[in-house]
């Protein structure tokens, strides 16, 4: 099972730490943390391992950056 974490800067200049962990049975746990706030999502039935870009896109679609205003 793969685990990966990385830090990036959001479009509005905030530092965001992402993490991705493949779990059993095609489930992946992904998380993002910024300004002391933490969001975690568990996805079922992923078709393939997620890339960093795909993990970041999940939080962008959920308007993750706006939660840290």
mmCIF file of the N, C-alpha and C atoms, coordinates in Angstrom:
data_MODEL
# 
_entry.id   MODEL 
# 
loop_
_atom_site.group_PDB 
_atom_site.id 
_atom_site.type_symbol 
_atom_site.label_atom_id 
_atom_site.label_alt_id 
_atom_site.label_comp_id 
_atom_site.label_asym_id 
_atom_site.label_entity_id 
_atom_site.label_seq_id 
_atom_site.pdbx_PDB_ins_code 
_atom_site.Cartn_x 
_atom_site.Cartn_y 
_atom_site.Cartn_z 
_atom_site.occupancy 
_atom_site.B_iso_or_equiv 
_atom_site.pdbx_formal_charge 
_atom_site.auth_seq_id 
_atom_site.auth_comp_id 
_atom_site.auth_asym_id 
_atom_site.auth_atom_id 
_atom_site.pdbx_PDB_model_num 
ATOM 1   N N  . UNK A 1 1  ? 0.840   -1.182 0.000   1.00 0.00 ? 1  UNK A N  1 
ATOM 2   C CA . UNK A 1 1  ? 0.000   0.000  0.000   1.00 0.00 ? 1  UNK A CA 1 
ATOM 3   C C  . UNK A 1 1  ? 0.883   1.242  0.000   1.00 0.00 ? 1  UNK A C  1 
ATOM 4   N N  . UNK A 1 2  ? 0.605   2.106  -0.912  1.00 0.00 ? 2  UNK A N  1 
ATOM 5   C CA . UNK A 1 2  ? 1.409   3.301  -1.108  1.00 0.00 ? 2  UNK A CA 1 
ATOM 6   C C  . UNK A 1 2  ? 0.945   4.441  -0.200  1.00 0.00 ? 2  UNK A C  1 
ATOM 7   N N  . UNK A 1 3  ? 1.909   5.196  0.308   1.00 0.00 ? 3  UNK A N  1 
ATOM 8   C CA . UNK A 1 3  ? 1.632   6.414  1.072   1.00 0.00 ? 3  UNK A CA 1 
ATOM 9   C C  . UNK A 1 3  ? 2.529   7.514  0.511   1.00 0.00 ? 3  UNK A C  1 
ATOM 10  N N  . UNK A 1 4  ? 1.958   8.684  0.345   1.00 0.00 ? 4  UNK A N  1 
ATOM 11  C CA . UNK A 1 4  ? 2.735   9.814  -0.160  1.00 0.00 ? 4  UNK A CA 1 
ATOM 12  C C  . UNK A 1 4  ? 2.193   11.093 0.464   1.00 0.00 ? 4  UNK A C  1 
ATOM 13  N N  . UNK A 1 5  ? 3.078   12.013 0.815   1.00 0.00 ? 5  UNK A N  1 
ATOM 14  C CA . UNK A 1 5  ? 2.651   13.329 1.294   1.00 0.00 ? 5  UNK A CA 1 
ATOM 15  C C  . UNK A 1 5  ? 3.547   14.387 0.670   1.00 0.00 ? 5  UNK A C  1 
ATOM 16  N N  . UNK A 1 6  ? 2.991   15.583 0.466   1.00 0.00 ? 6  UNK A N  1 
ATOM 17  C CA . UNK A 1 6  ? 3.727   16.678 -0.151  1.00 0.00 ? 6  UNK A CA 1 
ATOM 18  C C  . UNK A 1 6  ? 3.095   18.005 0.226   1.00 0.00 ? 6  UNK A C  1 
ATOM 19  N N  . UNK A 1 7  ? 3.843   19.049 0.042   1.00 0.00 ? 7  UNK A N  1 
ATOM 20  C CA . UNK A 1 7  ? 3.392   20.402 0.337   1.00 0.00 ? 7  UNK A CA 1 
ATOM 21  C C  . UNK A 1 7  ? 3.411   21.213 -0.944  1.00 0.00 ? 7  UNK A C  1 
ATOM 22  N N  . UNK A 1 8  ? 2.391   22.047 -1.111  1.00 0.00 ? 8  UNK A N  1 
ATOM 23  C CA . UNK A 1 8  ? 2.312   22.921 -2.279  1.00 0.00 ? 8  UNK A CA 1 
ATOM 24  C C  . UNK A 1 8  ? 1.710   24.255 -1.854  1.00 0.00 ? 8  UNK A C  1 
ATOM 25  N N  . UNK A 1 9  ? 1.786   25.228 -2.711  1.00 0.00 ? 9  UNK A N  1 
ATOM 26  C CA . UNK A 1 9  ? 1.198   26.544 -2.457  1.00 0.00 ? 9  UNK A CA 1 
ATOM 27  C C  . UNK A 1 9  ? -0.054  26.696 -3.309  1.00 0.00 ? 9  UNK A C  1 
ATOM 28  N N  . UNK A 1 10 ? -1.176  27.049 -2.678  1.00 0.00 ? 10 UNK A N  1 
ATOM 29  C CA . UNK A 1 10 ? -2.437  27.213 -3.400  1.00 0.00 ? 10 UNK A CA 1 
ATOM 30  C C  . UNK A 1 10 ? -2.399  28.476 -4.254  1.00 0.00 ? 10 UNK A C  1 
ATOM 31  N N  . UNK A 1 11 ? -3.407  28.619 -5.085  1.00 0.00 ? 11 UNK A N  1 
ATOM 32  C CA . UNK A 1 11 ? -3.473  29.774 -5.987  1.00 0.00 ? 11 UNK A CA 1 
ATOM 33  C C  . UNK A 1 11 ? -3.532  31.102 -5.234  1.00 0.00 ? 11 UNK A C  1 
ATOM 34  N N  . UNK A 1 12 ? -4.015  31.077 -3.990  1.00 0.00 ? 12 UNK A N  1 
ATOM 35  C CA . UNK A 1 12 ? -4.068  32.321 -3.209  1.00 0.00 ? 12 UNK A CA 1 
ATOM 36  C C  . UNK A 1 12 ? -2.887  32.457 -2.249  1.00 0.00 ? 12 UNK A C  1 
ATOM 37  N N  . UNK A 1 13 ? -1.846  31.631 -2.438  1.00 0.00 ? 13 UNK A N  1 
ATOM 38  C CA . UNK A 1 13 ? -0.615  31.779 -1.682  1.00 0.00 ? 13 UNK A CA 1 
ATOM 39  C C  . UNK A 1 13 ? -0.531  31.034 -0.358  1.00 0.00 ? 13 UNK A C  1 
ATOM 40  N N  . UNK A 1 14 ? -1.532  30.219 -0.046  1.00 0.00 ? 14 UNK A N  1 
ATOM 41  C CA . UNK A 1 14 ? -1.507  29.457 1.210   1.00 0.00 ? 14 UNK A CA 1 
ATOM 42  C C  . UNK A 1 14 ? -0.761  28.148 1.019   1.00 0.00 ? 14 UNK A C  1 
ATOM 43  N N  . UNK A 1 15 ? -0.017  27.752 2.042   1.00 0.00 ? 15 UNK A N  1 
ATOM 44  C CA . UNK A 1 15 ? 0.697   26.486 1.999   1.00 0.00 ? 15 UNK A CA 1 
ATOM 45  C C  . UNK A 1 15 ? -0.270  25.379 2.413   1.00 0.00 ? 15 UNK A C  1 
ATOM 46  N N  . UNK A 1 16 ? -0.371  24.349 1.560   1.00 0.00 ? 16 UNK A N  1 
ATOM 47  C CA . UNK A 1 16 ? -1.279  23.235 1.802   1.00 0.00 ? 16 UNK A CA 1 
ATOM 48  C C  . UNK A 1 16 ? -0.469  21.944 1.796   1.00 0.00 ? 16 UNK A C  1 
ATOM 49  N N  . UNK A 1 17 ? -0.690  21.106 2.817   1.00 0.00 ? 17 UNK A N  1 
ATOM 50  C CA . UNK A 1 17 ? -0.021  19.807 2.885   1.00 0.00 ? 17 UNK A CA 1 
ATOM 51  C C  . UNK A 1 17 ? -1.043  18.727 2.526   1.00 0.00 ? 17 UNK A C  1 
ATOM 52  N N  . UNK A 1 18 ? -0.733  17.949 1.499   1.00 0.00 ? 18 UNK A N  1 
ATOM 53  C CA . UNK A 1 18 ? -1.598  16.878 1.027   1.00 0.00 ? 18 UNK A CA 1 
ATOM 54  C C  . UNK A 1 18 ? -1.014  15.531 1.424   1.00 0.00 ? 18 UNK A C  1 
ATOM 55  N N  . UNK A 1 19 ? -1.881  14.540 1.584   1.00 0.00 ? 19 UNK A N  1 
ATOM 56  C CA . UNK A 1 19 ? -1.444  13.169 1.833   1.00 0.00 ? 19 UNK A CA 1 
ATOM 57  C C  . UNK A 1 19 ? -2.377  12.220 1.086   1.00 0.00 ? 19 UNK A C  1 
ATOM 58  N N  . UNK A 1 20 ? -1.814  11.101 0.643   1.00 0.00 ? 20 UNK A N  1 
ATOM 59  C CA . UNK A 1 20 ? -2.549  10.082 -0.093  1.00 0.00 ? 20 UNK A CA 1 
ATOM 60  C C  . UNK A 1 20 ? -2.110  8.726  0.423   1.00 0.00 ? 20 UNK A C  1 
ATOM 61  N N  . UNK A 1 21 ? -3.070  7.877  0.770   1.00 0.00 ? 21 UNK A N  1 
ATOM 62  C CA . UNK A 1 21 ? -2.741  6.520  1.216   1.00 0.00 ? 21 UNK A CA 1 
ATOM 63  C C  . UNK A 1 21 ? -3.697  5.540  0.563   1.00 0.00 ? 21 UNK A C  1 
ATOM 64  N N  . UNK A 1 22 ? -3.108  4.549  -0.110  1.00 0.00 ? 22 UNK A N  1 
ATOM 65  C CA . UNK A 1 22 ? -3.914  3.471  -0.656  1.00 0.00 ? 22 UNK A CA 1 
ATOM 66  C C  . UNK A 1 22 ? -4.222  2.509  0.479   1.00 0.00 ? 22 UNK A C  1 
ATOM 67  N N  . UNK A 1 23 ? -5.493  2.189  0.642   1.00 0.00 ? 23 UNK A N  1 
ATOM 68  C CA . UNK A 1 23 ? -5.934  1.261  1.667   1.00 0.00 ? 23 UNK A CA 1 
ATOM 69  C C  . UNK A 1 23 ? -6.344  -0.052 0.996   1.00 0.00 ? 23 UNK A C  1 
ATOM 70  N N  . UNK A 1 24 ? -6.872  -0.970 1.722   1.00 0.00 ? 24 UNK A N  1 
ATOM 71  C CA . UNK A 1 24 ? -7.284  -2.252 1.161   1.00 0.00 ? 24 UNK A CA 1 
ATOM 72  C C  . UNK A 1 24 ? -8.542  -2.107 0.298   1.00 0.00 ? 24 UNK A C  1 
ATOM 73  N N  . UNK A 1 25 ? -8.747  -3.065 -0.567  1.00 0.00 ? 25 UNK A N  1 
ATOM 74  C CA . UNK A 1 25 ? -9.977  -3.182 -1.363  1.00 0.00 ? 25 UNK A CA 1 
ATOM 75  C C  . UNK A 1 25 ? -10.283 -1.973 -2.242  1.00 0.00 ? 25 UNK A C  1 
ATOM 76  N N  . UNK A 1 26 ? -9.286  -1.365 -2.847  1.00 0.00 ? 26 UNK A N  1 
ATOM 77  C CA . UNK A 1 26 ? -9.519  -0.274 -3.789  1.00 0.00 ? 26 UNK A CA 1 
ATOM 78  C C  . UNK A 1 26 ? -9.977  1.022  -3.165  1.00 0.00 ? 26 UNK A C  1 
ATOM 79  N N  . UNK A 1 27 ? -9.669  1.232  -1.902  1.00 0.00 ? 27 UNK A N  1 
ATOM 80  C CA . UNK A 1 27 ? -10.059 2.453  -1.199  1.00 0.00 ? 27 UNK A CA 1 
ATOM 81  C C  . UNK A 1 27 ? -8.817  3.316  -1.004  1.00 0.00 ? 27 UNK A C  1 
ATOM 82  N N  . UNK A 1 28 ? -8.986  4.612  -1.164  1.00 0.00 ? 28 UNK A N  1 
ATOM 83  C CA . UNK A 1 28 ? -7.883  5.544  -0.938  1.00 0.00 ? 28 UNK A CA 1 
ATOM 84  C C  . UNK A 1 28 ? -8.326  6.602  0.060   1.00 0.00 ? 28 UNK A C  1 
ATOM 85  N N  . UNK A 1 29 ? -7.434  6.949  0.960   1.00 0.00 ? 29 UNK A N  1 
ATOM 86  C CA . UNK A 1 29 ? -7.677  8.052  1.881   1.00 0.00 ? 29 UNK A CA 1 
ATOM 87  C C  . UNK A 1 29 ? -6.833  9.232  1.435   1.00 0.00 ? 29 UNK A C  1 
ATOM 88  N N  . UNK A 1 30 ? -7.443  10.399 1.293   1.00 0.00 ? 30 UNK A N  1 
ATOM 89  C CA . UNK A 1 30 ? -6.704  11.602 0.908   1.00 0.00 ? 30 UNK A CA 1 
ATOM 90  C C  . UNK A 1 30 ? -7.006  12.691 1.920   1.00 0.00 ? 30 UNK A C  1 
ATOM 91  N N  . UNK A 1 31 ? -6.028  13.554 2.153   1.00 0.00 ? 31 UNK A N  1 
ATOM 92  C CA . UNK A 1 31 ? -6.234  14.623 3.124   1.00 0.00 ? 31 UNK A CA 1 
ATOM 93  C C  . UNK A 1 31 ? -5.501  15.876 2.689   1.00 0.00 ? 31 UNK A C  1 
ATOM 94  N N  . UNK A 1 32 ? -5.943  16.983 3.254   1.00 0.00 ? 32 UNK A N  1 
ATOM 95  C CA . UNK A 1 32 ? -5.295  18.270 3.016   1.00 0.00 ? 32 UNK A CA 1 
ATOM 96  C C  . UNK A 1 32 ? -5.360  19.065 4.313   1.00 0.00 ? 32 UNK A C  1 
ATOM 97  N N  . UNK A 1 33 ? -4.279  19.802 4.588   1.00 0.00 ? 33 UNK A N  1 
ATOM 98  C CA . UNK A 1 33 ? -4.204  20.600 5.807   1.00 0.00 ? 33 UNK A CA 1 
ATOM 99  C C  . UNK A 1 33 ? -3.600  21.957 5.462   1.00 0.00 ? 33 UNK A C  1 
ATOM 100 N N  . UNK A 1 34 ? -4.217  23.012 5.998   1.00 0.00 ? 34 UNK A N  1 
ATOM 101 C CA . UNK A 1 34 ? -3.715  24.363 5.797   1.00 0.00 ? 34 UNK A CA 1 
ATOM 102 C C  . UNK A 1 34 ? -4.201  25.230 6.946   1.00 0.00 ? 34 UNK A C  1 
ATOM 103 N N  . UNK A 1 35 ? -3.346  26.113 7.410   1.00 0.00 ? 35 UNK A N  1 
ATOM 104 C CA . UNK A 1 35 ? -3.705  27.036 8.493   1.00 0.00 ? 35 UNK A CA 1 
ATOM 105 C C  . UNK A 1 35 ? -4.295  26.314 9.700   1.00 0.00 ? 35 UNK A C  1 
ATOM 106 N N  . UNK A 1 36 ? -3.777  25.122 10.006  1.00 0.00 ? 36 UNK A N  1 
ATOM 107 C CA . UNK A 1 36 ? -4.252  24.380 11.156  1.00 0.00 ? 36 UNK A CA 1 
ATOM 108 C C  . UNK A 1 36 ? -5.574  23.667 10.966  1.00 0.00 ? 36 UNK A C  1 
ATOM 109 N N  . UNK A 1 37 ? -6.159  23.728 9.780   1.00 0.00 ? 37 UNK A N  1 
ATOM 110 C CA . UNK A 1 37 ? -7.422  23.049 9.496   1.00 0.00 ? 37 UNK A CA 1 
ATOM 111 C C  . UNK A 1 37 ? -7.138  21.811 8.654   1.00 0.00 ? 37 UNK A C  1 
ATOM 112 N N  . UNK A 1 38 ? -7.945  20.777 8.858   1.00 0.00 ? 38 UNK A N  1 
ATOM 113 C CA . UNK A 1 38 ? -7.681  19.487 8.256   1.00 0.00 ? 38 UNK A CA 1 
ATOM 114 C C  . UNK A 1 38 ? -8.953  18.944 7.617   1.00 0.00 ? 38 UNK A C  1 
ATOM 115 N N  . UNK A 1 39 ? -8.839  18.435 6.391   1.00 0.00 ? 39 UNK A N  1 
ATOM 116 C CA . UNK A 1 39 ? -9.959  17.808 5.691   1.00 0.00 ? 39 UNK A CA 1 
ATOM 117 C C  . UNK A 1 39 ? -9.487  16.448 5.201   1.00 0.00 ? 39 UNK A C  1 
ATOM 118 N N  . UNK A 1 40 ? -10.292 15.403 5.456   1.00 0.00 ? 40 UNK A N  1 
ATOM 119 C CA . UNK A 1 40 ? -9.948  14.065 4.991   1.00 0.00 ? 40 UNK A CA 1 
ATOM 120 C C  . UNK A 1 40 ? -11.122 13.483 4.219   1.00 0.00 ? 40 UNK A C  1 
ATOM 121 N N  . UNK A 1 41 ? -10.804 12.803 3.118   1.00 0.00 ? 41 UNK A N  1 
ATOM 122 C CA . UNK A 1 41 ? -11.815 12.174 2.278   1.00 0.00 ? 41 UNK A CA 1 
ATOM 123 C C  . UNK A 1 41 ? -11.381 10.734 2.042   1.00 0.00 ? 41 UNK A C  1 
ATOM 124 N N  . UNK A 1 42 ? -12.321 9.807  2.143   1.00 0.00 ? 42 UNK A N  1 
ATOM 125 C CA . UNK A 1 42 ? -12.047 8.412  1.803   1.00 0.00 ? 42 UNK A CA 1 
ATOM 126 C C  . UNK A 1 42 ? -12.842 8.094  0.546   1.00 0.00 ? 42 UNK A C  1 
ATOM 127 N N  . UNK A 1 43 ? -12.144 7.664  -0.497  1.00 0.00 ? 43 UNK A N  1 
ATOM 128 C CA . UNK A 1 43 ? -12.803 7.344  -1.762  1.00 0.00 ? 43 UNK A CA 1 
ATOM 129 C C  . UNK A 1 43 ? -12.846 5.835  -1.944  1.00 0.00 ? 43 UNK A C  1 
ATOM 130 N N  . UNK A 1 44 ? -14.007 5.314  -2.307  1.00 0.00 ? 44 UNK A N  1 
ATOM 131 C CA . UNK A 1 44 ? -14.154 3.886  -2.574  1.00 0.00 ? 44 UNK A CA 1 
ATOM 132 C C  . UNK A 1 44 ? -14.058 3.623  -4.070  1.00 0.00 ? 44 UNK A C  1 
ATOM 133 N N  . UNK A 1 45 ? -13.578 2.456  -4.400  1.00 0.00 ? 45 UNK A N  1 
ATOM 134 C CA . UNK A 1 45 ? -13.554 1.959  -5.780  1.00 0.00 ? 45 UNK A CA 1 
ATOM 135 C C  . UNK A 1 45 ? -12.751 2.849  -6.718  1.00 0.00 ? 45 UNK A C  1 
ATOM 136 N N  . UNK A 1 46 ? -11.562 3.219  -6.333  1.00 0.00 ? 46 UNK A N  1 
ATOM 137 C CA . UNK A 1 46 ? -10.721 3.956  -7.264  1.00 0.00 ? 46 UNK A CA 1 
ATOM 138 C C  . UNK A 1 46 ? -10.268 2.994  -8.356  1.00 0.00 ? 46 UNK A C  1 
ATOM 139 N N  . UNK A 1 47 ? -10.180 3.483  -9.567  1.00 0.00 ? 47 UNK A N  1 
ATOM 140 C CA . UNK A 1 47 ? -9.829  2.620  -10.694 1.00 0.00 ? 47 UNK A CA 1 
ATOM 141 C C  . UNK A 1 47 ? -8.328  2.407  -10.815 1.00 0.00 ? 47 UNK A C  1 
ATOM 142 N N  . UNK A 1 48 ? -7.579  3.378  -10.399 1.00 0.00 ? 48 UNK A N  1 
ATOM 143 C CA . UNK A 1 48 ? -6.121  3.291  -10.494 1.00 0.00 ? 48 UNK A CA 1 
ATOM 144 C C  . UNK A 1 48 ? -5.543  4.162  -9.386  1.00 0.00 ? 48 UNK A C  1 
ATOM 145 N N  . UNK A 1 49 ? -4.296  4.014  -9.064  1.00 0.00 ? 49 UNK A N  1 
ATOM 146 C CA . UNK A 1 49 ? -3.699  4.923  -8.074  1.00 0.00 ? 49 UNK A CA 1 
ATOM 147 C C  . UNK A 1 49 ? -3.851  6.379  -8.531  1.00 0.00 ? 49 UNK A C  1 
ATOM 148 N N  . UNK A 1 50 ? -4.093  7.258  -7.576  1.00 0.00 ? 50 UNK A N  1 
ATOM 149 C CA . UNK A 1 50 ? -4.234  8.678  -7.878  1.00 0.00 ? 50 UNK A CA 1 
ATOM 150 C C  . UNK A 1 50 ? -2.864  9.346  -7.939  1.00 0.00 ? 50 UNK A C  1 
ATOM 151 N N  . UNK A 1 51 ? -2.736  10.299 -8.832  1.00 0.00 ? 51 UNK A N  1 
ATOM 152 C CA . UNK A 1 51 ? -1.523  11.106 -8.908  1.00 0.00 ? 51 UNK A CA 1 
ATOM 153 C C  . UNK A 1 51 ? -1.674  12.298 -7.969  1.00 0.00 ? 51 UNK A C  1 
ATOM 154 N N  . UNK A 1 52 ? -0.587  13.001 -7.731  1.00 0.00 ? 52 UNK A N  1 
ATOM 155 C CA . UNK A 1 52 ? -0.659  14.219 -6.911  1.00 0.00 ? 52 UNK A CA 1 
ATOM 156 C C  . UNK A 1 52 ? -1.656  15.200 -7.503  1.00 0.00 ? 52 UNK A C  1 
ATOM 157 N N  . UNK A 1 53 ? -1.604  15.365 -8.806  1.00 0.00 ? 53 UNK A N  1 
ATOM 158 C CA . UNK A 1 53 ? -2.495  16.311 -9.493  1.00 0.00 ? 53 UNK A CA 1 
ATOM 159 C C  . UNK A 1 53 ? -3.966  15.918 -9.281  1.00 0.00 ? 53 UNK A C  1 
ATOM 160 N N  . UNK A 1 54 ? -4.271  14.621 -9.335  1.00 0.00 ? 54 UNK A N  1 
ATOM 161 C CA . UNK A 1 54 ? -5.641  14.165 -9.125  1.00 0.00 ? 54 UNK A CA 1 
ATOM 162 C C  . UNK A 1 54 ? -6.101  14.419 -7.688  1.00 0.00 ? 54 UNK A C  1 
ATOM 163 N N  . UNK A 1 55 ? -5.228  14.190 -6.714  1.00 0.00 ? 55 UNK A N  1 
ATOM 164 C CA . UNK A 1 55 ? -5.572  14.444 -5.308  1.00 0.00 ? 55 UNK A CA 1 
ATOM 165 C C  . UNK A 1 55 ? -5.857  15.927 -5.109  1.00 0.00 ? 55 UNK A C  1 
ATOM 166 N N  . UNK A 1 56 ? -4.994  16.789 -5.613  1.00 0.00 ? 56 UNK A N  1 
ATOM 167 C CA . UNK A 1 56 ? -5.190  18.234 -5.470  1.00 0.00 ? 56 UNK A CA 1 
ATOM 168 C C  . UNK A 1 56 ? -6.483  18.677 -6.140  1.00 0.00 ? 56 UNK A C  1 
ATOM 169 N N  . UNK A 1 57 ? -6.818  18.070 -7.281  1.00 0.00 ? 57 UNK A N  1 
ATOM 170 C CA . UNK A 1 57 ? -8.035  18.437 -8.009  1.00 0.00 ? 57 UNK A CA 1 
ATOM 171 C C  . UNK A 1 57 ? -9.295  18.104 -7.206  1.00 0.00 ? 57 UNK A C  1 
ATOM 172 N N  . UNK A 1 58 ? -9.272  17.026 -6.421  1.00 0.00 ? 58 UNK A N  1 
ATOM 173 C CA . UNK A 1 58 ? -10.429 16.680 -5.581  1.00 0.00 ? 58 UNK A CA 1 
ATOM 174 C C  . UNK A 1 58 ? -10.738 17.831 -4.632  1.00 0.00 ? 58 UNK A C  1 
ATOM 175 N N  . UNK A 1 59 ? -9.719  18.385 -4.015  1.00 0.00 ? 59 UNK A N  1 
ATOM 176 C CA . UNK A 1 59 ? -9.939  19.476 -3.065  1.00 0.00 ? 59 UNK A CA 1 
ATOM 177 C C  . UNK A 1 59 ? -10.256 20.787 -3.770  1.00 0.00 ? 59 UNK A C  1 
ATOM 178 N N  . UNK A 1 60 ? -9.726  20.999 -4.956  1.00 0.00 ? 60 UNK A N  1 
ATOM 179 C CA . UNK A 1 60 ? -10.076 22.205 -5.719  1.00 0.00 ? 60 UNK A CA 1 
ATOM 180 C C  . UNK A 1 60 ? -11.552 22.177 -6.093  1.00 0.00 ? 60 UNK A C  1 
ATOM 181 N N  . UNK A 1 61 ? -12.050 21.037 -6.529  1.00 0.00 ? 61 UNK A N  1 
ATOM 182 C CA . UNK A 1 61 ? -13.470 20.913 -6.890  1.00 0.00 ? 61 UNK A CA 1 
ATOM 183 C C  . UNK A 1 61 ? -14.368 21.128 -5.682  1.00 0.00 ? 61 UNK A C  1 
ATOM 184 N N  . UNK A 1 62 ? -13.879 20.794 -4.506  1.00 0.00 ? 62 UNK A N  1 
ATOM 185 C CA . UNK A 1 62 ? -14.675 20.961 -3.282  1.00 0.00 ? 62 UNK A CA 1 
ATOM 186 C C  . UNK A 1 62 ? -14.488 22.357 -2.691  1.00 0.00 ? 62 UNK A C  1 
ATOM 187 N N  . UNK A 1 63 ? -13.874 23.255 -3.442  1.00 0.00 ? 63 UNK A N  1 
ATOM 188 C CA . UNK A 1 63 ? -13.606 24.620 -2.976  1.00 0.00 ? 63 UNK A CA 1 
ATOM 189 C C  . UNK A 1 63 ? -12.820 24.613 -1.676  1.00 0.00 ? 63 UNK A C  1 
ATOM 190 N N  . UNK A 1 64 ? -11.860 23.741 -1.587  1.00 0.00 ? 64 UNK A N  1 
ATOM 191 C CA . UNK A 1 64 ? -11.045 23.587 -0.381  1.00 0.00 ? 64 UNK A CA 1 
ATOM 192 C C  . UNK A 1 64 ? -10.381 24.899 0.012   1.00 0.00 ? 64 UNK A C  1 
ATOM 193 N N  . UNK A 1 65 ? -9.808  25.608 -0.955  1.00 0.00 ? 65 UNK A N  1 
ATOM 194 C CA . UNK A 1 65 ? -9.096  26.844 -0.624  1.00 0.00 ? 65 UNK A CA 1 
ATOM 195 C C  . UNK A 1 65 ? -9.997  27.867 0.058   1.00 0.00 ? 65 UNK A C  1 
ATOM 196 N N  . UNK A 1 66 ? -11.268 27.944 -0.330  1.00 0.00 ? 66 UNK A N  1 
ATOM 197 C CA . UNK A 1 66 ? -12.152 28.941 0.248   1.00 0.00 ? 66 UNK A CA 1 
ATOM 198 C C  . UNK A 1 66 ? -12.463 28.657 1.721   1.00 0.00 ? 66 UNK A C  1 
ATOM 199 N N  . UNK A 1 67 ? -12.240 27.437 2.182   1.00 0.00 ? 67 UNK A N  1 
ATOM 200 C CA . UNK A 1 67 ? -12.503 27.104 3.581   1.00 0.00 ? 67 UNK A CA 1 
ATOM 201 C C  . UNK A 1 67 ? -11.474 27.704 4.516   1.00 0.00 ? 67 UNK A C  1 
ATOM 202 N N  . UNK A 1 68 ? -10.385 28.224 3.966   1.00 0.00 ? 68 UNK A N  1 
ATOM 203 C CA . UNK A 1 68 ? -9.312  28.736 4.799   1.00 0.00 ? 68 UNK A CA 1 
ATOM 204 C C  . UNK A 1 68 ? -9.238  30.246 4.790   1.00 0.00 ? 68 UNK A C  1 
ATOM 205 N N  . UNK A 1 69 ? -10.281 30.917 4.343   1.00 0.00 ? 69 UNK A N  1 
ATOM 206 C CA . UNK A 1 69 ? -10.313 32.379 4.341   1.00 0.00 ? 69 UNK A CA 1 
ATOM 207 C C  . UNK A 1 69 ? -10.506 32.910 5.734   1.00 0.00 ? 69 UNK A C  1 
# 
